[in-house]
Amino acid sequence: MNNGRSSILINKDIHSVWNAIANEDILSIWYAPGSNLDIPTFEAGEQAVFTLMPSSYNNLKHGESMSMNFTIQEVIPNRKFTYYWDSNQMLFTIELSSEANGTRVEFNQEGFDYSLKNLKERKSV
């Protein structure tokens, strides 16, 4: 991480990586394994709910969950996904860029190293 950002280089083409971000089922698996993401339509203005479940990477106890409502702000296929966490008034952006050895995936916030590692390790990406 640097300058408040989290990023990783994935040795896959940008279209494959984008599919892992734009596909609700795949996004749920790598973003926070065991949690649920409900995005009715992957487009700007859409309301979505992320339900975080207990894992070794958070402080939730067995049987607990935490729901977070967010609004999709921007979707630029193969390039950018921006969402706004409504209750915490925080804007998150996932940006993709092509590099010689694959695709750079970058969050505009720190703290996503675990999720990015999961994304890189996905065989379907």
C-alpha positions in Angstrom: 0.0 0.0 0.0 1.1 3.5 -0.7 -0.4 6.9 -0.4 -3.6 5.5 1.1 -4.2 3.1 -1.8 -4.2 -0.6 -2.2 -3.1 -2.2 -5.5 -1.9 -5.4 -7.1 -0.7 -6.6 -10.5 -2.7 -9.6 -11.9 -1.2 -11.5 -14.8 -4.5 -11.5 -16.7 -6.0 -9.4 -19.4 -8.2 -6.4 -18.4 -11.4 -8.0 -19.6 -11.0 -11.1 -17.4 -10.2 -9.0 -14.4 -13.2 -6.7 -15.1 -15.5 -9.7 -15.2 -14.4 -10.6 -11.7 -15.4 -7.1 -10.6 -18.6 -6.7 -12.6 -20.0 -10.2 -11.8 -21.8 -10.0 -8.5 -21.2 -13.7 -7.7 -17.5 -13.6 -8.4 -17.1 -10.2 -6.6 -18.7 -11.6 -3.5 -16.2 -14.5 -3.4 -13.0 -12.5 -3.6 -14.0 -9.2 -2.0 -15.0 -10.8 1.4 -15.2 -14.6 1.2 -18.3 -15.9 3.0 -20.1 -12.6 2.8 -23.0 -11.6 0.5 -23.3 -8.8 -2.1 -26.6 -8.0 -3.6 -26.4 -5.7 -6.6 -29.7 -5.7 -8.6 -28.1 -4.0 -11.6 -24.5 -3.1 -12.1 -25.0 0.5 -13.1 -24.7 4.1 -11.7 -27.4 5.0 -9.3 -28.2 1.5 -8.3 -28.6 0.8 -4.6 -26.9 -2.4 -3.3 -26.4 -4.2 0.0 -23.2 -5.8 1.2 -23.6 -8.2 4.2 -20.3 -8.9 5.9 -20.1 -12.2 7.7 -17.6 -13.3 10.3 -14.1 -14.3 9.1 -10.6 -14.2 10.4 -10.2 -10.8 8.8 -12.8 -9.0 10.8 -14.1 -8.7 14.4 -17.5 -10.2 13.9 -18.4 -13.2 16.0 -20.2 -16.4 14.9 -23.8 -15.6 14.2 -23.2 -11.9 13.7 -23.3 -10.0 10.5 -23.1 -6.4 9.4 -25.1 -5.0 6.5 -23.8 -2.0 4.6 -25.9 -0.1 2.0 -24.1 1.5 -0.8 -24.9 3.3 -4.1 -23.0 2.7 -7.3 -21.6 6.0 -8.5 -19.8 5.2 -11.7 -19.3 2.2 -13.9 -16.8 2.4 -16.8 -16.5 -1.1 -18.2 -12.9 -2.5 -18.1 -11.7 0.6 -16.3 -13.5 1.9 -13.2 -16.1 0.9 -10.6 -17.0 3.5 -7.9 -19.4 3.1 -5.0 -20.5 5.2 -2.1 -20.9 3.6 1.4 -24.0 5.5 2.4 -23.9 5.4 6.2 -20.2 6.2 6.5 -20.2 8.7 3.7 -17.1 7.1 2.0 -16.4 6.9 -1.7 -14.5 3.8 -2.9 -13.1 3.4 -6.4 -11.6 0.3 -8.0 -9.6 1.2 -11.1 -8.0 -1.1 -13.7 -5.1 -0.3 -16.0 -3.3 -2.4 -18.5 0.4 -3.0 -17.9 3.0 -5.0 -19.8 2.6 -8.0 -17.6 -1.2 -7.9 -17.0 -3.7 -5.6 -15.2 -3.2 -3.3 -12.3 -6.1 -3.2 -9.9 -6.2 -0.3 -7.5 -8.5 0.7 -4.7 -8.5 4.4 -3.7 -8.3 3.3 0.0 -5.9 1.3 2.2 -7.1 -1.9 3.7 -8.0 -4.0 0.7 -4.8 -6.1 0.5 -6.6 -9.3 1.6 -9.3 -8.8 -1.1 -6.8 -8.0 -3.8 -4.8 -11.1 -2.9 -7.9 -13.2 -3.2 -8.7 -11.7 -6.6 -5.2 -12.4 -7.9 -5.4 -16.0 -6.7 -8.8 -16.7 -8.3 -8.4 -19.2 -11.1 -11.4 -18.0 -13.0 -10.0 -14.5 -13.3 
